[in-house]
Amino acid sequence: MAAGYTINPILWAACDAHGLALVPERLARPLLQDGRLRSCVDAYCRSFPGFHLYCPSRQRTSSAFQVLLDALRERG
């Protein structure tokens, strides 16, 4: 994968009618809401409640990781 790769070129190609784009809904949501894109496989897309983070309690976490955990907990 090339350096600097982002999902945006895939979304813009789909907006320009060059084909389908298989991307996470949260990335395409603004384009879906304003009508530039439309979903075509809703019946086959499963939803899930969100991402989960596993951190074993036996290992000592770094201070940077602890700051991340605290921020995620506050954010809800």
Secondary structure as UniProt FT lines:
FT   TURN            3..4
FT   HELIX           8..15
FT   TURN            16..17
FT   HELIX           25..33
FT   TURN            34..35
FT   HELIX           42..44
FT   TURN            57..58
FT   HELIX           63..75
//
